[in-house]
Amino acid sequence: MASIKLGAIVTEISGKLGGHVFSKDVNGHYLRTKIKPPNPQSAAQSKYRSMFKKVSTGWGGLTIAQRKSFADLVGSYKKTNIFGDLKNPTAKALYQRLNNNLLITDQPLITTCLPPAIIVAPVLVSSSLVYGVQNFYVNFSDETFGSKVIIYTTFPLASGIVSFKKHLRVIGTLLGNISTFLDITALYGSIQPIPLINANLYIGVVFVNSQGQASSIQVVKAEIT
């Protein structure tokens, strides 16, 4: 998908051209290939669709004052797009962003937006699996208490693959604690057998606070010994 930054002469572009479609989102204009997306209806996909639908329809049930609380704070939740421009989300998009994060991490949804708060997000130092006892950990620079932690993983990749981000998938959420590690053995084992020694495998984490704010994803290659 190609992105487009328009200038002073051309300010808007939309519609179809050949097999491509010009579209726009909060990050700006982009060009995508026109396709009919697959719809495998996997259990995980159906679960997240149901969750996100619940959040989307929830916006319609808010009072005017509740919606205004999100509209008043969109400037505090700016995000940088791929062109390096800071963009405000819409009030509805902000409501959905925060509550989607809360829903994924099994936290209560919010109906009133609050100013940004601290996210407890220590540095992801390493991920290690001791093969003999099959203990799989993610290790941090400090304690994770105060955040929920979304765990991502790839399946074991071919040895030549170094572009791993598109292969990351959410496998579950853990509650942060006062130690500097989290045990992901059960989470990983619920979706995939323990990988072979020296497998090309990556683990990612995102921290979410009680207001639905999420940190940037951190990813490390797992050490399987």
Backbone as a ProteinNet text record, in pm:
[ID]
protein_1_A
[PRIMARY]
MASIKLGAIVTEISGKLGGHVFSKDVNGHYLRTKIKPPNPQSAAQSKYRSMFKKVSTGWGGLTIAQRKSFADLVGSYKKTNIFGDLKNPTAKALYQRLNNNLLITDQPLITTCLPPAIIVAPVLVSSSLVYGVQNFYVNFSDETFGSKVIIYTTFPLASGIVSFKKHLRVIGTLLGNISTFLDITALYGSIQPIPLINANLYIGVVFVNSQGQASSIQVVKAEIT
[TERTIARY]
84.4	0	87.8	72.9	151.5	78	152.8	94.2	129.1	44.6	58.3	51.2	141.8	134.2	105.2	-10.7	-55.4	-0.6	6.5	63.9	-37.5	9.6	-76.2	-174	-136.9	-222.3	-328.4	-287	-381.1	-394.2	-514.4	-535.6	-620.9	-695.5	-778.7	-771.5	-775.6	-777.4	-854.1	-944.9	-1025.4	-1073	-1134.5	-1189.4	-1097.8	-1133.9	-1061.6	-987.5	-871.8	-793.7	-734.9	-786.5	-742.3	-778.8	-680.9	-705.1	-669.1	-666	-625.1	-731.5	-725.7	-822.8	-748.1	-786.9	-733.9	-822.7	-761.1	-836.7	-771.4	-837.6	-787.2	-823	-727.8	-756.6	-694.6	-685.1	-634.7	-488.7	-416.3	-275.9	-253.9	-359.4	-346.9	-399.4	-366.5	-411.6	-318.8	-376	-293.6	-357.5	-278.1	-322.4	-310.3	-418.7	-415.5	-469.7	-429.5	-481.7	-623.1	-711.6	-850.1	-857.6	-892.9	-904.5	-1030.2	-1072.5	-1178.5	-1110.2	-1112.1	-1035.5	-1089.4	-998.5	-1044.8	-1116.8	-1199.7	-1276.5	-1276.1	-1161.2	-1150.4	-1236.7	-1285.3	-1372.3	-1307.3	-1178.4	-1113.6	-1172.5	-1150	-1205.5	-1150.6	-1018.6	-957.1	-1010	-1021.3	-1070.5	-1214.3	-1298.2	-1437.5	-1446.1	-1356.7	-1354.7	-1324.4	-1219.3	-1180.7	-1281.1	-1342.2	-1446.6	-1562.5	-1601.7	-1711.4	-1674.9	-1549.5	-1504	-1505.9	-1450.3	-1440.6	-1578.7	-1670.3	-1806.7	-1873.2	-1847.3	-1903.8	-1856.9	-1728.4	-1674.8	-1734.4	-1741.1	-1790.6	-1934.2	-2018.9	-2158.4	-2173.4	-2075.2	-2081.7	-2077.9	-2011.5	-2003.2	-2142.4	-2233.2	-2367.8	-2446.5	-2405.7	-2478.1	-2425.3	-2319.5	-2264.3	-2350.2	-2345.1	-2414.9	-2333.1	-2392.2	-2321.1	-2198.2	-2213.6	-2100.9	-1988.3	-2023.4	-1921.8	-1847	-1920.1	-1854.5	-1764.1	-1808.5	-1729.4	-1597.3	-1598.7	-1474.7	-1368.1	-1409	-1313.3	-1274.3	-1372.5	-1343.3	-1247.1	-1261.6	-1177.3	-1032.1	-1007.4	-871.9	-802.6	-861.4	-797.3	-656.2	-635.8	-502.6	-398.5	-443	-348.7	-310.8	-381	-354.5	-310.2	-236.4	-186.2	-96.1	-93.6	-1.9	71.6	194.6	273.1	244.5	208.6	183	314.4	306.4	428	507	444.7	516.2	582.3	563.6	619.9	531.6	407.7	314.1	232.3	218.5	133.2	-12.4	-95.1	-235.9	-324.1	-429.3	-529.6	-624.3	-659.8	-766.4	-901.1	-1003.9	-1137.6	-1178.8	-1281.6	-1328.3	-1370.4	-1440.9	-1485.1	-1366.5	-1269.5	-1151.2	-1072.8	-1067.1	-997.7	-1071.3	-1203.5	-1285.5	-1260.9	-1257.8	-1238.4	-1096.6	-996.9	-858.3	-837.2	-881.5	-860.6	-938.8	-1063.4	-1147.1	-1112.3	-1062.7	-1014.6	-898.5	-807.6	-695.6	-744.2	-844.2	-898.8	-968.8	-1040.7	-1114.9	-1019.6	-912.9	-815	-749.9	-729.2	-659.2	-754.9	-882.8	-982.8	-995.7	-1000.7	-1019.4	-1153	-1209.9	-1338.1	-1328.1	-1430.7	-1433.9	-1456.2	-1412.6	-1431.9	-1535.1	-1612.6	-1709.4	-1673.8	-1576.3	-1527.3	-1376.9	-1328.9	-1185.9	-1111.7	-995.9	-910.9	-780.4	-712.1	-582.6	-484.4	-388.2	-289.9	-220.2	-194.3	-127.7	-2.6	72.9	195.4	160.6	235.3	226.1	350.8	332.3	447.3	494.6	608.6	656	807.5	859.5	1004.5	1056.2	1186	1248	1242.9	1202	1205.4	1350	1412.7	1555	1578.1	1501	1522.1	1400.9	1398.3	1299.6	1375.1	1358.1	1440.2	1356	1387.3	1320.3	1426.7	1417.8	1507.8	1444.2	1502.9	1436	1411.1	1507.2	1492.1	1370.8	1348.3	1235	1118.7	1140.4	1037.1	976.7	1061.2	1017.9	1044.8	940.4	950.2	921.9	1020.4	1006	1030.9	971.2	1014	1072.8	1187.6	1265.1	1274	1253.8	1246.7	1353.3	1370.4	1467.8	1416.2	1285.1	1225.2	1093.9	1027.8	900.9	791.4	691.6	582.4	452.4	457.5	337.8	275.2	142.6	72.4	24.1	63.9	19.7	-31.2	-116.9	-145.7	-50.4	-4.8	94.8	37.9	24.5	-19.7	103.2	93.2	204.6	180.5	279.8	277	383.8	362.2	466.5	454.1	564.2	559.7	562.7	522.1	552.4	697.6	761.9	899.6	907.8	997.6	1011.5	1128.5	1127.9	1242.5	1367.4	1481	1603.4	1641.6	1603	1640.9	1549.4	1438	1341.8	1386.2	1406.2	1442	1333.8	1241.8	1129.7	1014.8	1009.7	921.4	793.8	787.5	676.4	540.4	531.3	401.7	357.3	448.5	414.9	372.6	381.8	347.5	196.4	157	16	-2.5	-116	-146.7	-178.7	-114.2	-146.4	-214.4	-219.2	-286.8	-233.8	-286.4	-251.9	-213.5	-112.8	-70.7	-74.8	-95.3	-95.6	47.4	89.3	222.5	240.7	365.4	390.3	518.4	560.7	674.6	808.4	807	931.7	973.6	1090.6	1140.2	1121.9	1034.3	1006.3	860	810.9	678.1	691.7	616.3	619.1	514	557.6	463.8	451.3	498	498.2	357.3	261.7	125.3	59.9	81.4	22.7	73.1	205	261.4	220.8	224.4	190.1	46	-41	-182.7	-207.2	-111.7	-134.4	-28.3	81.5	191.1	279.3	324.2	418	547.9	617.7	745.3	838.5	898.1	979.3	1113.1	1177.3	1306.1	1414.9	1524.3	1639	1686.7	1716.6	1766	1662.7	1534.5	1429.9	1431.9	1394.7	1388.8	1251.7	1244.6	1117.1	1127.8	1023.5	1025.8	908.6	934.1	833	819.4	695	670	581.5	591.2	506.5	455.8	333	274.8	215.1	242.4	190.5	66.8	-37.5	-162.1	-198	-227.4	-267.2	-418.9	-469.4	-612.5	-698.4	-636.5	-711.2	-714.8	-650.6	-651.4	-535.1	-443.6	-326.3	-231.1	-172.5	-81.3	56	157.9	295.2	321.9	434.6	479.8	519.8	510	547.7	699.9	746.5	887.8	900.8	1002.4	1018.3	1162.8	1180.4	1314.1	1308.6	1423.4	1431.4	1444.9	1366.5	1370.9	1501.1	1554.8	1673.7	1628.1	1642.8	1595	1716.9	1745.9	1870.4	1844.8
-119.4	0	124.2	208.5	331.6	445.7	536.3	654.4	777.3	879.8	999.6	1121.8	1218.1	1346.6	1453.1	1517.4	1615.2	1753.4	1837.2	1969.7	2080.5	2198.1	2316.6	2310.2	2243.6	2241.5	2133	2009.9	1899.3	1872	1891.4	1876.4	1755.8	1702.6	1585.4	1492.5	1362.5	1263.9	1141.2	1090	974.6	901.7	785.6	708.8	597.1	534.1	418.9	455.4	391.6	409.3	273.6	215.1	80.7	-16.8	-89.5	-184.8	-129.9	4.9	66.6	163.2	189.2	276.2	381	509.6	616.6	628.2	625.7	631	730	752	846.5	796.2	808.1	781.6	891.7	872.1	979.3	1012.2	921.6	945.8	1016.2	1028	1095.1	1008	1046.7	974.1	856.9	753.6	639.8	571.1	490.8	416.3	268.2	195.2	51.9	-23.7	-148.8	-235.4	-279.3	-274.3	-314.9	-467.4	-521.4	-666.9	-700	-821.8	-872.5	-947.9	-893.6	-956.1	-1092.8	-1184.1	-1316.4	-1303.4	-1399.5	-1396	-1535.1	-1574.3	-1712.4	-1743.7	-1639.8	-1661.5	-1753.3	-1730.5	-1808	-1768.5	-1852.6	-1824.3	-1693.8	-1672.6	-1549.6	-1427.6	-1439.2	-1326.8	-1291.7	-1392.2	-1368.5	-1303.6	-1345.5	-1289.3	-1140	-1101.8	-961.4	-876.9	-932.5	-858.8	-826.2	-924.3	-904.5	-798.3	-802	-704.2	-563.3	-547.6	-415.3	-361	-450.9	-407.8	-352.4	-414.8	-367.9	-225.9	-198.6	-64.8	34.9	-3.1	87.9	130.7	35.2	68.6	143.9	128.9	197.8	348.3	399.8	545	606.1	535.9	588.1	600.9	529.8	536.1	640.2	713.8	814.8	940.5	1011.3	1139.6	1246.5	1361.7	1473	1511.7	1515.2	1552.4	1450.1	1322	1217.8	1227.5	1251.3	1266.8	1390.3	1495.9	1618.3	1595	1505.9	1479.5	1422	1343.2	1289.8	1396.7	1474.2	1579.7	1683.2	1714.4	1816.6	1772.7	1641.1	1592.2	1529.6	1543	1480.9	1536.1	1664.6	1723.9	1666.5	1606.7	1545.4	1403.4	1349.5	1212.8	1209.3	1311.3	1315.4	1196.3	1156.6	1051.5	1098.3	1054.6	1089	989.2	1040.8	950.6	916.8	842.4	794.4	907.1	1025.8	1139.8	1224.8	1186.2	1263.3	1377.1	1382.3	1487.8	1442.7	1531.6	1501.9	1522.1	1422.1	1427.2	1400.3	1482	1456.5	1346.2	1252	1158.1	1229.6	1172	1223.5	1179.4	1240.5	1202.6	1055.9	1012.1	872.2	777.8	814.8	729.6	717.8	826.6	822.8	729.8	742.2	653.6	507.2	478.5	340.7	293	378.4	337.8	298.5	385.2	358.6	236.9	227.2	115.9	-16.8	-14.2	-139.2	-195.3	-107.1	-151.2	-208.1	-142.4	-190	-324.4	-339	-462.3	-580.6	-559.1	-665.4	-709.7	-613.5	-644.6	-671.4	-696.3	-734.3	-629.9	-502.6	-394.2	-324.8	-257.3	-189.2	-80	-67.9	36.8	172.6	278.2	413.8	486.8	571.4	654.1	802.6	835.3	973	971.7	1056.9	1060.3	1141	1091.9	1159.8	1202.2	1303.6	1342.7	1226.6	1223.9	1114.9	1097.9	973.7	940.9	859.5	830.6	751.3	607.4	553.2	410.9	343.7	247.1	171.2	80.6	115.7	44.8	30.6	-60.4	-81.1	-139.8	-133.1	-183.3	-336.5	-389.6	-534.9	-574	-643.3	-675.8	-801.7	-905.6	-1033	-1123.1	-1230.9	-1337.2	-1468.1	-1551.4	-1672.5	-1794.8	-1903.9	-2031	-2133.8	-2188.7	-2296	-2427.3	-2491.6	-2601.9	-2722	-2755.6	-2875.2	-2868.9	-2752.2	-2738.8	-2663.4	-2616.9	-2549.4	-2430.1	-2348.1	-2221.4	-2109.8	-2037	-1933	-1798.5	-1707.6	-1579.3	-1462	-1347.4	-1220	-1139	-1079.2	-1013.5	-863.3	-784.5	-639.6	-570.8	-441.1	-362.7	-324.3	-334.1	-295.7	-370.1	-352.9	-419.7	-366.5	-448.5	-414	-383.5	-378.8	-354.4	-219.5	-220.1	-97.8	-99.5	-199.8	-212.7	-353.3	-364	-492.5	-506	-627.4	-648	-739.9	-686.2	-766.5	-838	-969.9	-1050.4	-1087.3	-1059.8	-1095.9	-1201.6	-1283.4	-1377.5	-1406.1	-1445.5	-1508	-1659.2	-1733.8	-1875.7	-1889.1	-2001.6	-2017	-1987.7	-1896.4	-1852.9	-1923.2	-1925.7	-1979.1	-1899	-1963.3	-1900.8	-1774.3	-1763	-1646.1	-1526.8	-1541	-1432.5	-1339.4	-1212.3	-1111.6	-1005.3	-999.6	-905.1	-975.6	-955.3	-1038	-967.4	-833.5	-759.8	-803.4	-833.3	-872.5	-1009.7	-1084.6	-1217.9	-1217.1	-1102.8	-1096.3	-1109.7	-1188.8	-1209.3	-1201.6	-1147.2	-1143.8	-1285.6	-1326.2	-1457.7	-1446.5	-1325.9	-1310	-1190.8	-1175.1	-1062.7	-1112.7	-1050.5	-1083.2	-957.7	-977.1	-866.5	-839.1	-711.9	-675.5	-704	-725.3	-757.4	-689.2	-720.4	-651	-714.8	-822.7	-883.3	-822	-858.1	-804.1	-902.9	-1000.6	-1095.5	-1137.3	-1187.5	-1247.1	-1385.8	-1479	-1616.5	-1631.7	-1657.5	-1671.6	-1817.3	-1910.3	-2051.9	-2100.1	-2073.2	-2122.5	-2054.3	-1922.3	-1850.5	-1906.7	-1920.6	-1970.4	-2115.6	-2196.1	-2336.8	-2361.6	-2262.2	-2278.8	-2266.1	-2208.9	-2189.6	-2257	-2301.6	-2355.5	-2446	-2562.1	-2645.9	-2570.7	-2609.3	-2547.5	-2559.1	-2448.8	-2452.4	-2522.7	-2556.4	-2623	-2525.5	-2580.2	-2498.2	-2415.4	-2286.3	-2191.9	-2158.7	-2181.6	-2143.5	-1992.6	-1950.2	-1808.9	-1754.9	-1706.7	-1673.7	-1539.1	-1455.9	-1322	-1304	-1230	-1200.4	-1048.3	-999.1	-856	-826.7	-706.3	-664.8	-523	-498	-364	-346.9	-233.4	-205.8	-116.6	-148.3	-71.8	-33.3	96.6	138.2	134.1	176.3	163.1	262.3	357.8	453.3	412.6	300.8	253.1	302.6	378.2	421.9	305.6	295.3	184.9	238.2	165.7	199.4	152.2	192.4	136.7	-9	-88.1	-228.7	-241.1	-330.8	-366.2	-513.2	-544.2	-680.9	-726.4	-851.1	-911.8	-1052.6	-1100.1	-1238.2	-1329.2	-1434.9	-1527.4	-1606.7	-1625.2	-1707.7	-1844.6	-1946	-2080.6	-2170.3	-2208.7	-2280.1	-2404.9
0	0	0	-102.4	-111.9	-43.6	19.8	81.9	0.6	9.6	-72.3	16.4	-3.9	64.8	-39.5	-28.6	-127.3	-95.5	-198.6	-182.2	-198.6	-239.1	-246.4	-362.9	-471.3	-590.8	-580.4	-551.2	-533.6	-384.5	-331.3	-186.7	-151.2	-246.7	-221.7	-341.3	-314.8	-422	-373	-456.3	-416.5	-540.8	-519.2	-629.6	-675.3	-788.9	-841	-969.3	-988.1	-1109.8	-1146	-1255.7	-1291.5	-1180.8	-1133.2	-1025.2	-889.6	-875.1	-750.8	-699.3	-568.8	-504.3	-421.9	-439.9	-356.3	-231.9	-114.8	10.1	105.9	219.7	318.8	457.6	551.2	690.5	774.8	905.7	993.2	965.1	899.1	868.7	735.9	655.5	526.2	413.5	288.3	170.2	140.1	79	38.6	-81.4	-150.4	-267.6	-236.7	-258.1	-232.4	-353	-364	-469.2	-434.2	-529.9	-506.5	-503.7	-388.4	-373.7	-294.5	-306.1	-219.8	-107.1	16.6	124.2	161.2	200.5	246.7	379.7	409.4	533.6	595.5	657.5	706.4	826.8	900.3	1015.6	1120.1	1148.2	1253.2	1387.7	1488.9	1622	1677.4	1661.8	1713.2	1639.1	1506.2	1426.3	1464.8	1481.9	1520.6	1658.3	1749.4	1884	1879	1805.5	1800.8	1723.2	1619.8	1548.4	1642.8	1722.4	1817.4	1920.1	1967.8	2066	2008.2	1888.6	1828.7	1789.1	1753.2	1722.1	1846.7	1961	2087.7	2117.5	2093.7	2118.2	2019	1891.9	1789.3	1815.7	1855	1881.5	2013.7	2103.5	2232.5	2220.5	2117.2	2097.1	2084.9	2018.9	1998.7	2127.6	2233.2	2360	2456.8	2416.7	2506.8	2511	2621.8	2632.3	2560	2540.2	2475.5	2557.1	2689.5	2776.4	2766.9	2759.2	2748.3	2615.6	2507.7	2377.4	2377.3	2443.7	2449.2	2523.3	2622.8	2696.3	2604.3	2505.7	2407.9	2306.7	2260.8	2163.3	2220.5	2349.2	2412.8	2426.9	2422.8	2449.9	2328.9	2209.8	2092.5	2070.7	2103.6	2086.1	2179.1	2288.7	2384.1	2343.8	2245.3	2201.1	2054.7	2013.2	1875.7	1847.9	1720.6	1677.3	1552.2	1538.5	1420.2	1309.4	1189.7	1077.9	1007.6	897.9	830.6	766.4	750.2	694.5	802.6	928.8	1037.8	1084.3	1034.1	1073.5	1193.7	1293.4	1408.3	1369.8	1395.5	1357.9	1479.5	1493.6	1597.1	1550.3	1637.1	1601.5	1610.5	1551.9	1577.6	1717.8	1772.6	1906.4	1909.4	1804.9	1800	1786.6	1703.1	1685.9	1816.4	1893.1	2022.5	2118.9	2122.5	2206.8	2170	2040.5	1995.3	2026.7	2005.3	2029.3	2175.5	2266.1	2408.3	2455.2	2413	2459.5	2393.9	2271	2211.1	2291.9	2334.5	2417.8	2551.3	2609.3	2736.5	2719.5	2609.8	2586.2	2565.9	2488.5	2464.2	2594.6	2686.5	2812.5	2928.1	2897	2998.3	3108.6	3070	3164.6	3137.2	3238	3217.9	3111.1	3028.5	2927.4	2993.4	2925.4	2976.6	2891.5	2953.6	2881.8	2891.3	2973.8	2986.4	2967	2878.1	2848.5	2954.7	2994.3	3090.4	3022.6	3075.7	3018.3	3021.8	2930.3	2928.1	3062.2	3097.9	3224.5	3194.4	3296.5	3280.9	3242.2	3149	3115.9	3171	3258.6	3309.4	3196.3	3135.8	3017.5	3021	3105.7	3109	2977.8	2958.9	2836.5	2833	2719.5	2697.4	2667.2	2758.8	2747.6	2664.4	2692.5	2623	2642.2	2566	2585.8	2579.3	2680.6	2689.2	2721.1	2652.6	2676.9	2712.5	2833.5	2875.6	2831.1	2731	2662.4	2752.6	2840	2921.7	3012.4	3077.7	3169.7	3106.3	2983.4	2905.2	2979.3	3038.3	3096.1	2996	2959.3	2856.6	2924.1	2922.9	2992.5	2898.2	2934.2	2877.6	2993.1	2969.3	3074.5	3049.5	3157.4	3145.9	3230.6	3203.4	3279	3417.2	3438.6	3566.4	3582.7	3696.4	3721.7	3630	3604.5	3513.7	3588	3720.6	3800	3762.2	3738.6	3700	3556.6	3479.7	3340.8	3313.3	3213.7	3152.2	3032.6	3005.7	2901.1	2793.4	2671.8	2557.7	2501.6	2486.8	2437.9	2291	2209	2066.4	2041.1	1940.6	1899.1	1750.9	1692.7	1561.2	1584.1	1484.2	1484.2	1439	1460.3	1412.2	1261.5	1225.9	1087.9	1021.6	888.2	815.5	852.7	853.1	904	827.9	702.6	622.9	640.9	712.6	727.9	839.6	804.8	905.9	919	823.1	829.3	901.1	1033.7	1117.4	1161.3	1149.5	1209.8	1157.2	1028.6	972.2	1021.6	1084.4	1133.7	1281	1348.2	1490.5	1510	1608.6	1640.7	1792.5	1836.1	1979.4	2027.3	2137.7	2193.7	2330	2386.6	2514.4	2592.3	2713.5	2799.8	2937.7	2996.1	3131.9	3217.9	3347.2	3442.5	3486.4	3476.7	3522	3670	3711.8	3851.8	3899.6	4021.7	4081.4	4044.8	3968.8	3923.2	3790.1	3742.1	3615.5	3500.2	3518.4	3410.6	3415	3304.3	3296.3	3234	3285.9	3236.9	3127.2	3003.8	2891.8	2846.9	2929	2892	2857.1	2945.4	2924	2803.4	2789.7	2676.6	2545.2	2534.7	2408.8	2384.7	2490.6	2475.7	2437.1	2462.8	2427.7	2277.7	2204.5	2060.8	1973.8	2035.4	1955.5	2040.9	1987.7	2063.2	2091	2196.1	2228.4	2107.3	2062	1940.5	1962.2	1852	1857.2	1901.4	1951.3	1991.1	1872	1899.7	1798.7	1690.5	1718.9	1623.1	1601.3	1480.5	1445.3	1487.3	1610.5	1674.1	1743.9	1731.8	1791.2	1886.9	1995.3	2096.2	2107.5	2116	2130	2249.8	2303.1	2415.3	2392.3	2437.2	2442.4	2580.6	2644.7	2778.8	2767.5	2844.8	2843.7	2986.8	3008.3	3143.5	3158.9	3274.1	3304.2	3227.8	3157.1	3075.4	2928.6	2895.8	2757.8	2674.3	2734.6	2660.1	2641.6	2524.3	2494.6	2457	2498.2	2460.4	2317.8	2263.3	2136.2	2157.9	2052.6	2064.5	2072.3	2157.3	2166.6	2127.8	2049.5	1998.9	2016.3	2058	2066.1	2004.6	1963.4	1917.2	2037.7	2041.6	2154.8	2154.8	2274.5	2293.3	2343.1	2260.5	2295.8	2312.2	2437.3	2464.4	2546
[MASK]
+++++++++++++++++++++++++++++++++++++++++++++++++++++++++++++++++++++++++++++++++++++++++++++++++++++++++++++++++++++++++++++++++++++++++++++++++++++++++++++++++++++++++++++++++++++++++++++++++++++++++++++++++++++++++++++++++

